[in-house]
Every structure is written in C-alpha cells, then in structure tokens.
Amino acid sequence: AQPKFFLMAPLFALNAASGAIIARKRGEEDKIGSNMISKLILLMATTYSIAIGIICVCLSKQIVILCGGNPETTEMASVYFAISMGGLVFTALTMICSAIQRAMKNTKISMYAHIASMVVNVFLNYALIYGHFGFPKLGVVGAAIATVCGTFVSLIVVSLSLTKNNLFINLPYIIRSKHRIAKEYVKSVVRLTTNFLS
C-alpha cells in the first residue's frame, strides 16, 4: 500500500487541482475553457497512470523489496502490486471524472460509483479468493483482480454520467471539440498541481 499511495500522490494533487480549476471556469460560464481543461487533465492523468502502471508491472518485485517487503511475502505482495498498479489508469480516470462532476455540483455520482465499486469488489473477493460460484480459487491474485474490476465498474458509472450532451461539461463535447488546449491552461494546471503536491 505504501508504494502505491506514494506513486498516486501526483494523481491526488491533479485531482484536487482539477476540481478547483474546473469549478472556477464553471462559475465563469466558460464552457469551452471548462471542457478543454477537463480534456487536458484527463490526458495528463491517463498518460501518467499508464506510464507508472507499466513501470510497476515490470518492476513490481524490485519495488516491493525496495520498500522493505518481508521476504516470506514478497512474491505474493509483488503479484498483488503488479495487478493493482496495472489497473491504475481506471483509478486515475475515475478520480478525474468524479472531480469534474463535483465541479458541476453533481456530488451524488461519486457516491453511486463508489457503491457499485464496493458491491463488485466484495462479490469478486468472495468468489475469486475462495473459489465460489464456479470461479477459480486465486487467493491474493483474486483479491487484486477484484480490486481492479471494482475500480473499472466505478469508472464506467462516472464516465456514463458525463455522456449527456446537455451537461455543461460532457465527454462527447470533449472528444469532438476542435478547440486547442491553450498554453495558459497547461501552466495553470501544472502550477496548481505542484502546489498541492508540495
């Protein structure tokens, strides 16, 4: 857990920054700015999480050992760490999409996503760790898979909530928009993220 949360620190900072910046743009009724900043932050979160995920999958055992892992549990811990960090992109995008919804004062979506994630996580933990309902008995691997699947379901919930065209910020507009991401947006996001990180 320690290396995972350490590596997720930039995502927590980016999440906090995104909420603040997008809420300000929303308050200014700047639809283009709100959507372009959302696009920028989604791209940043995706790039970082995929890069870190690949590194952690490839070097999971070395990272666990470096963080003082017990020799008796290093193998299991490294497998769990590799799988959970391999799904980091789902966590990152869920965080940012939830922040976008909160910036638009749609706070219930995060709760629904969390509930859906917990239901899937608990069910798959029971099914995959112990091998119930015809699922294979996977132990620690099952626990890691359950965690990633729960996060993926959470991402689906928050992503679908942003597909309505009538929303001030929505994914179809972000994807179709031909507007360029202004340099000032990049500077603003990086500056505020760095402040939160420090």
WOLINPE-V381139 format. One record per residue. SS is DSSP state (h for helix, s for strand, l for the rest). BURIAL is b if it has 24 or more other ideal C-beta (glycine too) atoms within 12 Angstrom, else e. D_FIRST is the distance of its C-alpha to the first C-alpha in Angstrom with 1 decimal. Layout:
[[SS	BURIAL	D_FIRST] [SS	BURIAL	D_FIRST]]
This chain:
[[l	e	0.0] [h	e	3.8] [h	b	5.8] [h	b	5.1] [h	e	6.2] [h	e	8.5] [h	b	10.0] [h	b	10.4] [h	e	12.3] [h	b	15.6] [h	b	15.3] [h	b	15.0] [h	b	18.0] [h	b	19.8] [h	b	19.4] [h	b	20.9] [h	b	23.6] [h	b	24.5] [h	b	25.2] [h	b	27.4] [h	b	29.3] [h	b	29.9] [h	b	31.0] [h	e	33.5] [h	b	34.9] [h	b	35.2] [h	e	37.1] [l	e	39.4] [l	e	40.1] [l	e	39.1] [h	e	38.3] [h	b	38.3] [h	b	36.1] [h	b	33.6] [h	b	33.3] [h	b	33.3] [h	b	30.5] [h	b	28.5] [h	b	29.3] [h	b	28.2] [h	b	24.9] [h	b	24.2] [h	b	25.2] [h	b	23.1] [h	b	19.9] [h	b	20.9] [h	e	21.7] [h	b	18.6] [h	b	16.2] [h	b	18.4] [h	e	18.7] [h	b	15.0] [h	b	14.5] [h	e	17.3] [h	e	16.3] [h	b	12.8] [h	b	14.8] [h	e	17.4] [l	e	15.5] [h	b	12.4] [h	b	13.8] [h	e	14.8] [h	b	11.5] [h	b	9.8] [h	e	13.1] [h	e	13.2] [l	e	10.1] [l	e	11.9] [l	b	10.9] [l	e	13.6] [l	e	16.4] [l	e	17.0] [l	e	13.7] [h	e	13.1] [h	e	14.9] [h	b	13.2] [h	b	9.6] [h	b	11.1] [h	b	12.8] [h	b	10.0] [h	b	8.2] [h	b	11.7] [h	b	12.7] [h	b	10.1] [h	b	10.5] [h	b	14.1] [l	b	14.4] [h	b	13.0] [h	b	16.6] [h	b	17.0] [h	b	14.4] [h	b	16.1] [h	b	19.6] [h	b	18.9] [h	b	17.9] [h	b	21.0] [h	b	23.4] [h	b	22.5] [h	b	23.1] [h	b	26.4] [h	b	27.4] [h	b	26.7] [h	b	28.8] [l	b	31.6] [l	e	31.2] [l	b	30.1] [l	e	27.3] [h	e	27.7] [h	b	26.3] [h	b	22.7] [h	e	23.3] [h	e	24.9] [h	b	22.1] [h	b	19.5] [h	e	21.8] [h	b	22.4] [h	b	18.8] [h	e	18.3] [h	e	21.5] [h	b	20.6] [h	b	17.1] [h	e	18.7] [h	e	21.7] [h	b	20.0] [h	b	17.6] [h	e	20.9] [h	e	22.8] [h	b	20.6] [h	b	18.9] [h	e	22.3] [l	e	24.7] [l	e	26.6] [l	e	29.0] [l	e	29.8] [l	e	26.3] [l	e	25.2] [l	e	23.2] [l	b	20.0] [l	e	17.6] [h	b	14.0] [h	b	15.3] [h	b	16.8] [h	b	13.7] [h	b	12.1] [h	b	15.5] [h	b	15.9] [h	b	12.9] [h	b	14.4] [h	b	17.8] [h	b	17.1] [h	b	16.0] [h	b	19.0] [h	b	21.3] [h	b	20.1] [h	b	21.0] [h	b	24.4] [h	b	25.2] [h	b	24.7] [h	b	26.3] [h	e	29.3] [l	b	29.7] [l	b	30.4] [l	e	33.0] [l	e	35.9] [l	e	38.4] [l	e	39.5] [l	b	36.3] [l	b	36.5] [l	b	33.4] [l	b	33.1] [h	b	31.8] [h	e	35.3] [h	b	36.6] [h	b	33.7] [h	e	34.2] [h	e	38.0] [l	e	38.5] [l	e	40.3] [l	e	39.6] [l	e	38.1] [l	b	35.0] [l	e	36.6] [h	e	35.6] [h	e	35.5] [h	b	32.7] [h	e	30.6] [h	e	31.3] [h	b	30.6] [h	b	27.2] [h	b	26.2] [h	e	27.6] [h	b	26.0] [h	b	22.5] [h	e	22.9] [h	e	24.1] [h	e	21.1] [h	e	18.8] [l	e	20.8]]
